[in-house]
């Protein structure tokens, strides 16, 4: 199957999974993954897509880029600033945390932001009778580079078998500007944050590893470590053996 043929498979998958629902709700960040998801879904679903741009103590450029994509491709969108809700929650958590012998670390705060976005997406999806479309690619899924019950929470994951390079290639085929296709991947959770820095491995090495190619030993060990530690994110919630009633 050619790459373009597989993209057609993804398009049909998006159409098929929407049956019985009003369409999709998508978190649009301005990054290449969410931008591609928006453009493909707009192509096959028309106006049955709502994009939510959700700054949360974010870099202003991220919101600006997301709006540019929305306007260029005629996407229905709304901006919902979650900063005040986030700050209120963190203040309450910090007030209580010392009583429990815990600390709300920076890592915890970053995940609060991501989970607030998930809560917002599902609120609008439920209200509209729609589904939440996820944007995780093969690299992110394999390494667990997503927040459990945050950006990892979605009803469909159309790019789950595409490497990062393939996502970028697809974005170019669908007419996304080079600025977005070549943008340094970042969740935009703080100034200077990048995906590759957080993971400790490049997307180039990740793509090569997933495609069965040889990479340097340090990168290989790091990828395998990430995969092992994040296994809990990819499996169903653990449960005991079934209760066999007498």
Steps between C-alpha positions, in 0.01 A plus 500: 500500500637840406514788746222687322285187504551469874399863547178412318454218753534754781244727334248216474576395859409850620176489303405151619565562869279809498188301408237554766671817625476865398869521409823579682654737752874562470755684711690722256843596632672638191729197487526276196309201643187689604513719189510192278213341693296816454566528126426134426185500712379823340553343157291192570251630759445858387343713770465204738823599673548745786855602588575629850810711555580476871785720626596424857790713620621437145733664254298765307643381169328162543154659509589729210619206288189297578275791401694542173442134414132523592447808285706379205306172479162646598473294819228566755685591819474661841771621738455394862769636732547252784764702685274631778347157561848347510633761742201457730544122511874519563448755780248270667724196456801685644296603801399145578810307388719573807229348723533176307879490497516550124618770264347625177810480280554670165440170322168464679405855398577432134274195502222701667508731196470209259218337696309827518509507121369143488216593737408792277505291182274235651262760643440640152499158335233373739294816459512462121462122482843491339826308537842625606762444232851432630829593337758260646737355241694173508805658666300656781293189558798264510700714743200604710563864419149603589319574823290216634136617498622822336598521134505120505123502556311493171231305320704435187872518419534527122880550497594219737694314226673804347852601598574866565666533160191352335276745685715784366490351149121470519467859623684618189277291274191657660634849443611605845755784484865400547512710819272249669639189335855593605419652838705361790265255673390631839201462732539870578473442873782741583745726319775301329330162545550250216385142452847372421653658809231349721537155349878505481497368146445649154199430282743398226636219720151409617370471146798288399459270802129446431577419137755236605807695399829514685559793737767577758492288814432788740188606310383141476532453875318825569209409270467157655512653848223746410289220355543282807423774752190615311345158449227581754372772265431254217328215682147478644450598863618203712225295657481179706365169375122503440276436799347154452187523713370183663 
